[in-house]
């Protein structure tokens, strides 16, 4: 195992050390599930179930595989096939296959847990392991970035005095007036794909995750920069988060194709909508919070009843992945955009397209702010439209790479955009001038020089 | 690498799915035998000088031992390598790695021999970034990520799409770096990149484990990410050539069975780099040899294999021959008839196969008739040939057949397949005209270059100038490119329409470069029904759809044609194509003719020439094609030469030393007659011709102008192609259940066996004896008289019919007798009843006496009895009629039924000899069902 892998395993399994030291009973959730996820899931999961064994829930781990023996049997090390294979001295038989053996202290945990009765300390034995593992404390961000990373999400603080951008295991907070770094918010997933500020400006929802491994919606106290809650843990990235205009709900879209709606601030899951067949990449609420629009890599945009989760309409006009959605200010139509390089405006009543706007590259985020609609595009521009008529008001040009994200602050009339190359620009919406330009990667420019 | 290639034609494009069963072939997948070094006279190290001009460079060394007996073997696995200055470079096995600028020597020692080569190391102080194309994309190709069955499929896999075999670096750049917010790469923590975690199975991956951290590709991709996913600077040197060492021709004899390859990429700046680790290897014949991911060729069986080496868009191959001693094998110097036999024998002797003996005259006459004119010889022709005792009778027979009109008609059928001659495609009139043109060209033995030229440059009315139909069947520019390349260049170019050919050197640029010769061809329907006018426009260019570049006409081997502003660009192409030194033209046709005659091409399939499908005997193909060119593209000459070879005339029966051979022509390969040959043969044996719609009654199946003029079920079942494609594979030779049913009791054969005027009924009418008829049938069907055993068995079958008749008649008589008795018995019961009734009419007191009197024999009656009989006998007697009338309904029915049955049974009684015709039908049916009849052999 190389050094970086080891680091990750250590962070994911931080709790391991704690239990061991405290001499408490071994916890399946805290101590063992992270090991199973890290070491076993790739071959014994929903994609591949080698030997007929799956480890993606407690129920499955303790079931019989093709060998006829259950993975773990309370009090019986010999009959616990999974343990026997992990502990085997025969390299051909030992698990994980074609890899180093588990460290002795991890094996010891499994042994002790079996001896202690192989108990499940979660609520639902059928729940996905990833959802029952305690939220990890993420590693420190790089002190100085060797490379800038794509900025897929930006958002202004409530009063417009701060611009928050996604970083690597962090959020970086900048002064929009001069582009200087104000502070860094840590304990964030590896990549940030979405940011949503609660209407009162106190809470910040962060859609983040490690590609292919973990997705989370993390809620931070904006002022303190401290984590308040971790919602919706999935096995791949969370791609969008959206507070309802009333601030009482948070919608989360993830790579598992589900849209989950949580009551805020309790964090109680209210709805889980599994209508999309691929990544949910964009979410938007209508003004009164009664409808929820979504865009997906399954090439459709949809509108749901936000109370019941009932599907109201599916729009298939893009024929390509949909990466941004917004409601028309009059709430009868939806804007959606994506890989087909167009914003479509279509009617909720009959899914008929009534207008489109063409770009020179694919279109990503589509934030609506009052009377304005913004769009960020791979054609390296940000565009501002009159939302009612989709008439283009301005194009902000200057980025040297794809523009992935855009945010608007109405009171200060500032537009912020995040580029694939890590470049964040702040523009004056009144005249289109550039106010500041920075790389959302502390230490990067110095390193580059 | 294990692969299954499958082509599925969907609409206009062909998807070739390359299924990679499981990752790469690794050296430890094989049990390698140790190298038996012996005593080499000298050793040679490749490359002779090693230049390592960059921190990422390395060099695979290959050591060859040369022995006193002239043999060579690869000693790389056994050699010891050492560096005279490990500060400058070090060695990891047989691979040299740079350490610091400077020069030092590399010492190789093995088998008592030593060799020193110099190693020059430079640029070690300068960082060397991983190239996106030549590093990362090559590494992804190496691991099979961009294979057609994986992420290289048109829609990708699991939302991740790469261009097939990295033919489109622009797309791959987008996918790898930009797509999905850059989630696949992680330059801050490179080992955390999804692009690496997936194939390592550190996160779930639908494709499974495809990479290990020990694979060279892993380090390349990881480093590229760590360096920040850089693209190649535009000024970066381009790869211009791929060199594989050893070149073609290495011959390894067991126990030598492995060969290390070194693969060098030559760049436009003159630099040369070792890409052995990242090149992709495949074998043309996995039964003969496999190649490990590190470029070690491992021989498995005797034979030849082409090792295909691919690196980015470059493909090179190296032929390696594996031989071994065969116990008891001794070359017997078989006689040779011409250069063909010499070339075939050279290969056979090398691989230690013994050719089969020459076939019998009976086999020869059948074989040569079917191959040259498509039909079986007549009984008289067979008899004449067999009776001929001259030593050159086979050659004479060949010459005779080549001059028969059926020759041109039959070979027109073969070209009709390639030219897609159907009335649907060239019109009902056009099809006859086009067919006649081809037939006349073949009958006149039109030189093949002229034939091709007339087709390729044809213009004008398809009625006035039938070859213009070529551009009627090739309906657009793409069709022209694909048809012409398959028919005349032996290359299946369809893939290159949408992407670089996945296994071959053809690129998408080549496709559209060829298209620029044909895009100006215009087709217009004239007012006359069925007529198309072909003309050539003065302008119009081809645009490569991927790059948007306007293409210059391009010739394989020659490159772009600079001065192409001529009246008709097709002329340039035709001129190039028919040049005597054209590397494709003569070879493809010579091979096609060979495959028609021997049942298998020297390159097989015969229209699929590519590096990964090498000829089984390259020298043979070379001499054949050279002879073809020298003869002035005389097809008849080539046919004649092949037919006269001992190779063609060898027996189909294998011997102990060639029974495993299927591709080196050590014995004749039996094959099922084609649909048309088979139908004609059945008609010939039964002497009942088939009538094809309104075509002249003498038209044979092998002479039909087009398959859609008359739909014939039998022909369809036996694989007659619809001529939808130019692929020779459209003519199916797969056997199927339908075929079996046709021969078992299909209507075609049934009707011909029952035909009142068929061959054996005619012979019966001529009062021929059974033996004579049987002999005639054999001569007609299998072109030889029956053997004594066959004759005895057949005669026995006929006479067994008479025994059956006798038995049948006896059984019938017995049945009739039994029925008659049953009738009589029943009548008696009724007679008794009637008598009893009549007896009631006399006084009761007399009844007993009368009865007794009647029961007493006449001479023994006493007087009283005599009196009683005389007085009452007549009135009491019951007549037959009375009995008949007295029967009740059931009895009457029984008698009626039985009588009918008896009459029926009597009718069924057969005269001796009466079932002879049925026996002959059986004999003929059986003959048609023998392999000897069904197969060309």
Interface residues (C-beta under 8 A of the other chain):
Chain A: X2 X4 X5 X8 X41 X42 X43 X45 X46 X47 X48 X98 X142 X145 X146 X147 X149 X150 X152 X168 X190 X191 X193 X210 X211 X212 X213 X237 X278 X279 X297 X378 X402 X404 X420
Chain B: X159 X178 X181 X182 X183 X184 X186 X187 X188 X189 X190 X191 X192 X194 X197 X198 X201 X202 X203 X204 X205 X206 X208 X209 X212 X213 X228
